[in-house]
Amino acid sequence: MIRNMLMVQSSKKPWNIDGAEFKGISTILNVNRYPINGIRFNNNGTMFYSLTGNGGIIEYNLLTPYKLNTADYREEYPFDSGSTDLFFSSDGTKMFITYPFGVDVYILSTAWVLSSAIFDKRIDLSAQETGISSIFISSDGLNLYITGTATDKIHQYLLSTPWDIATATYLRTSASTVAGDPRCIYFSPDGTKLFVTSKSNVLINSILTFPLSAAWDVSTLGSVSSTNLYGYGVGLAELNFTFSEGGSTLYVSTISGPIYTFP
């Protein structure tokens, strides 16, 4: 079915979500697979993926890059029903799906095409986190980050081989909690900003922004700022989010849909 989607124009520079103005209404194809546990684009914005609560991943083609109102439903593929988030390598040949204790790795023989996915390995990260809710990997494939509801912190690992998390070595953990019950994390491409959403009732409609004084080093998180999206029509719900390439557009999904766009 077609669902409404808010579009909001930001007056700030890329990777800065403070300040926005309501712009208009658009639509997005929605196939009623809730809750939504994660959303991602491919490397050029021509494909979009939505991880559902039953462990399926819905794949869309976008006729216009990063424009969700041009989404064409392609297929839904079943994965682990306990999945909490997804991430792709920069070339689209690896997919990472988190579950509470670790990460499943899939090899895609055709880049970005889920029908070509073959299970590769499962990596246990429960020594640091037993309630993993989100994953992020730096653009060079050398830094892996997870967060979760058991510790409410960010855990960082160093990969000796880019994008091969079997080579991950635990490096550090953020000194303090980033949010109660963190839901989703995302870093700017230069590693100097961390964005976080939360399942906590106090922060449920907000995106938190942390500066990093040393790029990619979660032990250097600075003072947090918060942007509340409730005033833009985003209902009281857990938020997942992602950005377009360059950080000019923010996409926010609630666990029950729809997806909101802040271009």
C-alpha positions as CSV (number, residue, x, y, z in Angstrom):
1,M,0.0,0.0,0.0
2,I,1.0,3.7,-0.2
3,R,1.7,5.5,3.0
4,N,2.3,9.2,3.7
5,M,5.8,10.4,4.3
6,L,6.7,13.7,5.8
7,M,9.4,15.7,4.0
8,V,11.3,18.4,5.9
9,Q,13.9,20.8,4.6
10,S,17.0,21.3,6.7
11,S,18.5,24.8,6.8
12,K,21.9,23.5,8.1
13,K,25.0,22.0,6.5
14,P,25.3,18.2,5.9
15,W,25.6,16.0,8.9
16,N,24.0,18.6,11.1
17,I,20.4,17.7,12.0
18,D,19.7,20.7,14.2
19,G,17.0,22.9,12.8
20,A,14.5,22.0,10.1
21,E,11.5,23.4,8.3
22,F,8.4,21.5,7.2
23,K,8.4,21.2,3.4
24,G,5.6,19.0,2.2
25,I,4.1,15.6,1.8
26,S,5.2,12.7,-0.4
27,T,4.5,9.0,-0.5
28,I,6.4,5.7,-0.1
29,L,5.7,2.2,-1.1
30,N,5.0,0.2,2.1
31,V,4.2,-3.5,2.4
32,N,3.2,-3.7,6.0
33,R,6.1,-5.7,7.5
34,Y,6.5,-4.3,11.0
35,P,8.3,-3.6,13.1
36,I,11.1,-2.0,11.1
37,N,14.4,-2.9,12.8
38,G,16.9,-1.3,10.3
39,I,17.1,0.7,7.1
40,R,20.0,1.1,4.6
41,F,20.8,2.3,1.1
42,N,23.3,0.9,-1.3
43,N,26.3,2.9,-2.2
44,N,24.6,5.1,-4.9
45,G,21.1,5.4,-3.5
46,T,19.5,3.2,-6.2
47,M,18.5,0.4,-3.8
48,F,16.9,0.6,-0.4
49,Y,16.6,-2.2,2.3
50,S,14.3,-2.5,5.3
51,L,14.9,-5.1,8.0
52,T,11.6,-6.3,9.4
53,G,10.7,-7.7,12.9
54,N,10.2,-11.2,11.5
55,G,13.7,-11.3,10.2
56,G,12.9,-10.5,6.6
57,I,14.7,-7.9,4.5
58,I,12.7,-6.1,1.9
59,E,14.6,-4.9,-1.1
60,Y,13.5,-1.9,-3.2
61,N,14.7,-0.4,-6.5
62,L,14.7,3.4,-6.5
63,L,14.0,4.9,-9.9
64,T,15.6,8.2,-8.7
65,P,18.6,7.8,-6.3
66,Y,17.7,8.4,-2.6
67,K,14.1,9.4,-3.5
68,L,11.8,7.0,-1.6
69,N,8.7,8.1,-3.4
70,T,10.2,6.4,-6.5
71,A,10.6,3.1,-4.6
72,D,9.7,-0.1,-6.5
73,Y,9.2,-3.1,-4.3
74,R,11.5,-5.9,-5.5
75,E,11.4,-8.8,-3.0
76,E,11.4,-9.9,0.6
77,Y,14.0,-12.4,1.7
78,P,13.8,-14.4,5.0
79,F,16.7,-14.2,7.4
80,D,17.0,-14.7,11.2
81,S,13.8,-13.7,13.1
82,G,16.0,-12.4,16.0
83,S,17.7,-9.9,13.7
84,T,18.1,-6.4,15.1
85,D,20.0,-4.4,12.4
86,L,21.8,-4.7,9.1
87,F,24.8,-3.2,7.4
88,F,26.7,-3.6,4.1
89,S,30.3,-3.4,3.0
90,S,31.1,-0.4,0.8
91,D,31.1,-2.5,-2.3
92,G,27.9,-4.4,-1.4
93,T,29.5,-7.9,-1.5
94,K,29.1,-8.4,2.3
95,M,26.1,-8.0,4.5
96,F,26.1,-8.0,8.3
97,I,23.0,-8.8,10.3
98,T,23.1,-8.4,14.1
99,Y,21.4,-10.5,16.7
100,P,21.6,-9.9,20.5
101,F,24.9,-11.8,21.0
102,G,26.8,-11.1,17.7
103,V,26.8,-10.6,14.0
104,D,26.0,-12.9,11.0
105,V,28.0,-12.4,7.9
106,Y,26.7,-13.1,4.4
107,I,28.6,-13.0,1.1
108,L,26.7,-11.5,-1.9
109,S,28.0,-13.0,-5.1
110,T,26.2,-10.2,-6.9
111,A,26.8,-6.9,-5.2
112,W,23.8,-5.5,-3.3
113,V,21.5,-8.3,-4.6
114,L,20.0,-10.2,-1.6
115,S,19.0,-13.2,-3.7
116,S,22.7,-13.9,-4.1
117,A,23.4,-13.9,-0.4
118,I,25.1,-17.0,1.1
119,F,25.7,-17.4,4.8
120,D,29.4,-17.1,5.7
121,K,30.0,-17.0,9.4
122,R,28.6,-16.0,12.8
123,I,30.8,-13.8,15.1
124,D,30.0,-13.8,18.9
125,L,30.5,-10.4,20.6
126,S,28.8,-11.3,23.8
127,A,31.9,-10.6,25.8
128,Q,31.1,-6.9,25.4
129,E,27.3,-6.8,24.7
130,T,24.5,-9.3,25.1
131,G,21.7,-7.1,23.8
132,I,23.1,-5.8,20.5
133,S,20.7,-3.4,18.8
134,S,22.8,-1.7,16.1
135,I,26.0,-2.0,14.0
136,F,28.2,0.4,12.1
137,I,31.5,-0.1,10.2
138,S,33.8,2.8,9.2
139,S,34.0,3.5,5.5
140,D,37.5,1.9,5.2
141,G,36.2,-1.3,6.8
142,L,38.7,-1.2,9.7
143,N,36.5,-0.1,12.6
144,L,33.5,-2.0,13.8
145,Y,31.0,-0.5,16.3
146,I,28.1,-2.1,18.1
147,T,25.7,-0.8,20.8
148,G,23.0,-2.5,22.8
149,T,20.6,-2.5,25.7
150,A,22.7,-4.6,28.1
151,T,25.4,-1.9,28.6
152,D,24.0,1.2,26.8
153,K,27.5,2.0,25.5
154,I,29.4,1.9,22.2
155,H,31.9,-0.9,21.8
156,Q,34.7,-0.5,19.2
157,Y,36.7,-3.3,17.4
158,L,39.7,-3.0,15.1
159,L,39.6,-5.2,12.0
160,S,43.1,-6.2,10.8
161,T,41.6,-7.1,7.4
162,P,39.0,-4.6,6.1
163,W,35.4,-5.8,6.2
164,D,36.4,-9.2,7.7
165,I,35.0,-9.2,11.2
166,A,36.5,-12.6,11.9
167,T,39.7,-10.5,12.3
168,A,38.1,-8.1,14.8
169,T,40.0,-7.4,18.0
170,Y,38.2,-5.6,20.8
171,L,39.6,-2.1,21.2
172,R,37.6,0.1,23.5
173,T,34.2,1.1,24.9
174,S,32.7,4.5,25.4
175,A,33.5,5.8,28.9
176,S,29.8,6.5,29.6
177,T,26.4,5.4,28.4
178,V,25.3,7.1,25.2
179,A,21.5,6.6,25.9
180,G,19.2,4.4,27.8
181,D,18.3,1.4,25.6
182,P,20.1,2.7,22.4
183,R,18.3,1.7,19.2
184,C,20.4,2.8,16.3
185,I,23.9,4.3,15.6
186,Y,25.5,6.1,12.7
187,F,28.8,7.9,12.2
188,S,29.7,10.7,9.8
189,P,32.1,9.6,7.1
190,D,35.1,11.4,8.7
191,G,34.3,9.7,12.1
192,T,33.9,13.0,14.0
193,K,30.2,12.7,14.7
194,L,28.1,9.9,16.2
195,F,24.3,9.9,15.9
196,V,22.2,7.7,18.3
197,T,18.5,7.0,18.9
198,S,17.0,5.4,21.9
199,K,14.1,3.2,23.0
200,S,14.0,5.1,26.3
201,N,10.7,6.9,26.9
202,V,12.6,10.1,27.7
203,L,14.5,10.0,24.3
204,I,12.2,8.0,22.2
205,N,11.6,10.7,19.6
206,S,15.1,12.2,19.6
207,I,18.3,11.8,17.7
208,L,21.4,12.5,19.8
209,T,24.6,13.9,18.3
210,F,28.0,13.4,19.9
211,P,31.2,15.1,18.6
212,L,34.4,13.0,18.7
213,S,37.6,14.9,19.3
214,A,39.6,12.1,17.8
215,A,38.0,10.6,14.7
216,W,36.5,7.1,15.1
217,D,37.7,6.9,18.8
218,V,34.6,6.4,21.0
219,S,36.6,7.2,24.1
220,T,36.6,10.8,23.0
221,L,32.9,11.4,22.8
222,G,32.0,15.0,23.7
223,S,28.9,16.7,25.0
224,V,25.7,15.5,23.5
225,S,23.1,17.6,21.7
226,S,19.5,16.4,21.1
227,T,17.1,16.9,18.2
228,N,13.4,16.0,19.0
229,L,11.4,15.1,15.9
230,Y,8.0,14.8,17.5
231,G,7.1,18.3,16.4
232,Y,7.5,17.3,12.8
233,G,4.8,14.6,13.0
234,V,7.0,11.7,14.0
235,G,4.9,9.7,16.4
236,L,6.0,8.4,19.8
237,A,8.0,5.4,18.6
238,E,11.4,3.9,18.5
239,L,13.5,5.4,15.6
240,N,15.8,3.8,13.1
241,F,17.6,6.1,10.7
242,T,20.1,6.4,7.9
243,F,21.6,9.2,5.7
244,S,22.1,9.8,2.0
245,E,25.6,9.9,0.7
246,G,27.0,13.3,1.8
247,G,24.7,13.6,4.7
248,S,22.3,16.1,3.1
249,T,19.2,13.9,3.8
250,L,18.2,12.1,6.9
251,Y,15.7,9.2,6.7
252,V,13.9,8.2,9.9
253,S,11.7,5.1,10.3
254,T,9.5,4.3,13.3
255,I,8.9,0.7,14.2
256,S,5.4,0.8,12.7
257,G,6.1,3.0,9.7
258,P,6.1,5.2,7.7
259,I,9.5,6.5,6.8
260,Y,10.2,10.2,7.2
261,T,12.6,12.2,5.0
262,F,14.5,15.3,6.2
263,P,16.2,16.6,3.0
